[in-house]
Amino acid sequence: MPTAEPILVADEASKAYADLVALAPLSLSLTAGQTIALVGHNGSGKSTFLRLAAGLLDLSSGSITVAGVAAGASDARAAVSFLPDEPVLYDDLSVREHLAYVGALHGVEASAEEIDELIARVELSHRADDLPARFSRGLRQKTSIALGLIRPFELLLVDEPFVGLDATGKEALLGILDELHEDGATVVVATHDPGFVERADRCIALRDGEVTHDGPATTAEVLKLVGA
Amino acid sequence: MLTADPDADLEGALGDWRQFRRRKRVSDIHWIDAFYQAYLTGILGLVAIAVASSAVGDELATAAQIRTTLADGPGWIGGAAAFALALGLRSGSRGGPLALERAEVRHVLLAPVDRTTALRAPAVRQLRFLAFVGLLVGGIAGDMASKRLPGGTLGWVATGALVGLTLVGLAAGAALVAGGIRLPRWAASLIGLVLIATAAADGIDLMSTSPTAAFGDLALWPLQFRLSGLIPVVLAAGLVVAGLGLLGRASLEAADRRSTLVGQLRFAATLQDLRTVIVLRRQLAMELPRIRPWVRIGVRGTGRWPVFVRGLRGLLRWPAARVARLVLLGAVAGLALRGAWSGTSPLVVLAGVAMFLAGLDAVEPLAQEVDHPSRRDASPLVAAQIHLLHIPAGVLAILVSAVCAGVAAAVPGPGSLPVDLAAQLVVALAMGGLGGALISVLASPVSISEGWSLAPPEAQGMRLAFRTAWPPGVAVMGAAPVLLARNAAEAGQVAATGAQPGLIAVTGVFVLICGWVRVRDDIALWWKAQMELAKPNGDRTADADR
């Protein structure tokens, strides 16, 4: 059962680019250990919220704390693993080198077996020594997922993870997310996929930066919430 | 889930991995490529030095010229420091001067690694390179100065190198500090503008001195040693040290945006794709169209001139920064005209280039059509007709700059132009700037296909040079009537009358450019058909037989 302690607290957090409001003031609290689906129509502020929580964007107003410290601070960076919707990878490192490098940046001395095991979980064993920058969208997405999992975290923020994945890749990812949930990690996934939302403990729907739904949701409710 | 070692040396690991990646990169560089690049750089450097040397000349300055240099020089030379500081502040307020790899931002700066330590190595590497360029260019400039001014070659070369180094330190240091303290863009622009304005005021004797005049004192050390010349050196060093200390406070958002755009920007610049450079630069500066237009145009009654109204709607959504840029470019052009009117003829080039840059903004509605050809081609109007119908909106926009130039040129004071001459030049500048920009946006990139594939390399080179120089050349042509006016005035005639042949010539060129906009596609089709006909193969005969 999830503990009552919040892992992420947003207090009137907002983001604007000049006169364009990307996220209206938003307040919410995420309990540790939950799997949360973040849904909403295009432009509702899902990706902006995840990027703010990861510390990748500067807040225009309000605050976001992760594990008790401000988002983007060193301790928050250690606690948050962020998987962007568009994989960002080095041109000159293989999948294996990527994992070793990112692991080292987080103080993880992963053995070759541990790295191989993770590569196998994302179904990339046959391409482990290739350069992922030259991969297809789906394979790059798998590399990005592996990078998010090579380091320890308390909160996993995932932005549109199913885009570009084939059916087996999607199943593998859903299995990994379930395992992480069982291990006690908090997982927040921004998605339009009703299949995932039904597996989540909590579904938060955003519309123009406001929470329009907070709680479990059925497929029909999700389709309504995302404006499909 | 894997666990982290709480005592792990993250910064040490980062250093080791960077070293590993550097070794990999170096091993991938082929020595012939490296040699060829060094060869090209050397050749281009020598050509630049030769051109600059011939422009400076080697006649010794007279005693009167040296007195004038000592009196007015610090103010004008200080303008370079003001410009460097303004450039640095603007760059820093947008997340510069560092342009990191995008993956480095996402993986290193989002890891719990100390950001100051993580950013120090790339910052020092960039500073080292800039310092080298500053020393080299400054030293060469010093050597050229020694040919005309007393003081000994060694003294001038050493001073020039120090000046170059200081200039780089001021720009890069200001950028690092502005990025570290997250100076808002408006504040950076304001400070930069004040620095440049005071330096210009000092230069034209509206002020007795300016904050950056001490930099001029440094540059003139071989003529006269002034202790105040040490101020910019100390300031530059201080800014760089402070900036390096503030690295960890820089905005990750700005670094991420910059990492995405700078690579594309460099690539576009390499291909001389000016339009892409402009679009990416706007993205880098977060120059977004306004959600609410300055003035809202109703939908009713606008159907008669859809292309013009579309252009007008675009202009009315311009951000304040772009409007301010047009005004500023106009003011620069006007001040340059004053200088040219007072006797410094090369300043017409500055006036022309300023209007060319303004023109590139003014043709934005047309450029949008060129950027989205599928949408344009879906219209019942032919593309060339749409392009032509966009010109009136461009005229409205360029007039903002041209009128500002006219006002800046005619305001009473040193070097002011007669009002009737300034009014004529408003028209000429507008047509020159817009004409140059139209060519730049519409002319396709140089390719060696079709009729040019058989041309010798020398002809290809000349074609490339002409294609690059022609658009700004047209804009400079728009400023040139001021020289005719000056000659007329020196001959005792009415200046405005003297400028009229130039104005007529510029009008003729502009009309021709508008005509070219309308018929260029037809000409291209005709040319292509002629080339097909001239091909010595049997396909055409076979087609005819069928």
Interface residues (C-beta under 8 A of the other chain):
Chain A: Y17 A18 D19 L20 A54 G55 L56 L57 D58 G72 S74 D75 R77 A78 F82 P84 V88 L89 Y90 D91 D92 L93 Y101 V102 G103 A104 L105 H106 G107 V108 E109 A110 E114 L147 L149 I150 R151 P152 F153 L180 D183 A185
Chain B: M1 L2 T3 A4 D5 P6 A8 L10 A13 L14 D16 W17 R21 K24 R25 D28 E101 R102 A103 V105 R106 H107 V108 L110 A111 P112 V113 D114 S251 L252 E253 D256 M286 L288 R290 I291 R292 P319
